[in-house]
C-alpha cells in the first residue's frame, strides 16, 4: 500500500521561509517523478513544482520561480523537499505532495491538471502579512 505523507507546514510571516518534506512508502521512491501542488478553498488546484526521478529536471510555476526550490533525496531518506523562501500571503494554501505515474514531469500533471498518481493528505501553509 502506497502512503504519501507531507510535513513542515505552519504559520509564517511574509518574507519568511518554510521547508516542506514528503515521504512516500510502499513503492520504489527513485522510480517516479514527484510534485508539489497547492489549493485554496474554492479555487482550482495549482501545480507548484515537479522534479524528475533523478532530480535532473524540474518544473516551477511562474508564481514561485526564484523563491521556491524543489529537491529530493533518493539515496538515504527517500524524501522530497520544497524550500520556500520570500513567502507571500498569496502563498497561503494547503500544500500537497504527489507521486507521479511517470519518471519525468509531464506538463499536464505538473500543472495540476490530473488526479493520477498517489497523493498525500496535505499540509497547511499560512503566510501572514
C-alpha positions as CSV (number, residue, x, y, z in Angstrom):
1,X,0.0,0.0,0.0
2,X,1.4,3.4,-1.0
3,X,1.5,6.1,1.6
4,X,2.4,9.7,0.9
5,X,2.9,12.0,4.0
6,X,3.7,15.7,4.0
7,X,5.1,17.7,6.9
8,X,6.6,21.1,7.6
9,X,3.7,23.4,7.1
10,X,2.8,26.1,9.5
11,X,2.3,29.8,10.1
12,X,5.0,32.3,9.0
13,X,5.2,36.0,8.4
14,X,5.6,37.4,4.9
15,X,9.2,37.3,3.8
16,X,9.9,34.2,5.9
17,X,10.8,30.7,4.9
18,X,9.5,27.2,5.4
19,X,10.7,23.8,4.2
20,X,8.1,21.1,3.4
21,X,9.0,17.5,3.4
22,X,7.3,14.5,1.9
23,X,7.9,10.8,2.3
24,X,6.5,8.0,0.1
25,X,6.4,4.4,1.2
26,X,5.2,1.2,-0.5
27,X,7.0,2.0,-3.8
28,X,10.5,2.5,-5.1
29,X,10.8,6.2,-4.5
30,X,13.6,6.8,-7.1
31,X,11.5,5.4,-9.9
32,X,9.0,8.3,-10.0
33,X,8.8,12.0,-10.6
34,X,7.4,13.8,-7.6
35,X,5.4,17.1,-7.4
36,X,4.1,19.7,-5.0
37,X,0.7,21.2,-5.5
38,X,-1.4,23.7,-3.6
39,X,-5.1,24.6,-3.3
40,X,-7.1,27.3,-1.7
41,X,-10.7,26.5,-0.9
42,X,-13.0,27.4,-3.8
43,X,-10.1,27.6,-6.2
44,X,-8.6,25.3,-8.7
45,X,-5.5,23.2,-7.7
46,X,-2.3,24.7,-8.8
47,X,0.9,22.8,-9.7
48,X,3.7,24.4,-7.8
49,X,6.7,22.4,-8.7
50,X,7.8,19.0,-10.0
51,X,11.1,17.1,-10.1
52,X,12.0,14.1,-12.3
53,X,13.0,10.7,-11.0
54,X,16.7,11.6,-10.9
55,X,16.3,15.2,-10.0
56,X,17.8,16.2,-13.3
57,X,14.8,18.2,-14.5
58,X,12.4,20.4,-12.7
59,X,9.3,22.5,-13.2
60,X,8.2,25.6,-11.4
61,X,5.0,27.6,-11.6
62,X,5.7,31.2,-12.7
63,X,4.3,32.4,-9.3
64,X,7.1,30.7,-7.3
65,X,10.1,30.8,-9.7
66,X,13.1,32.2,-7.9
67,X,11.6,31.8,-4.5
68,X,10.9,28.0,-4.2
69,X,13.3,25.2,-4.7
70,X,12.4,21.5,-5.1
71,X,14.8,18.7,-4.3
72,X,14.8,15.0,-3.5
73,X,17.0,12.6,-1.6
74,X,16.8,9.2,-3.4
75,X,19.9,7.8,-1.7
76,X,19.2,7.8,2.0
77,X,16.0,9.4,3.1
78,X,13.5,8.8,0.2
79,X,12.3,12.2,0.8
80,X,11.0,15.1,-1.3
81,X,11.6,18.7,-0.2
82,X,10.2,22.1,-1.1
83,X,12.2,25.0,0.2
84,X,10.0,28.1,0.2
85,X,11.7,31.5,0.7
86,X,10.4,35.0,0.5
87,X,6.9,33.8,1.3
88,X,3.9,36.0,0.4
89,X,0.4,36.0,1.7
90,X,-0.8,34.7,-1.6
91,X,1.3,31.5,-1.0
92,X,-1.2,30.6,1.7
93,X,-2.8,27.3,0.8
94,X,-3.0,23.6,1.5
95,X,0.1,22.0,0.0
96,X,0.0,18.5,-1.3
97,X,2.8,16.1,-2.3
98,X,2.2,13.6,-5.0
99,X,4.0,10.7,-6.7
100,X,3.7,11.0,-10.5
101,X,2.8,7.9,-12.6
102,X,5.8,8.9,-14.7
103,X,9.5,9.3,-14.4
104,X,9.5,12.8,-15.9
105,X,7.4,15.8,-15.1
106,X,4.8,15.8,-17.9
107,X,3.3,19.2,-18.4
108,X,-0.3,18.3,-17.8
109,X,0.5,16.6,-14.5
110,X,2.9,19.2,-13.3
111,X,0.4,21.9,-13.7
112,X,-2.1,20.1,-11.5
113,X,-4.5,19.1,-14.2
114,X,-4.9,15.4,-13.4
115,X,-5.5,13.3,-10.4
116,X,-3.3,10.5,-11.4
117,X,-0.6,9.2,-9.1
118,X,-0.5,8.9,-5.4
119,X,-1.4,11.9,-3.2
120,X,-0.8,12.9,0.4
121,X,-3.4,14.5,2.7
122,X,-1.7,17.9,2.6
123,X,0.0,20.3,5.0
124,X,-1.3,23.8,5.6
125,X,0.9,26.8,4.9
126,X,-0.3,30.2,6.1
127,X,1.6,33.4,5.4
128,X,0.6,36.4,7.4
129,X,1.1,40.0,6.2
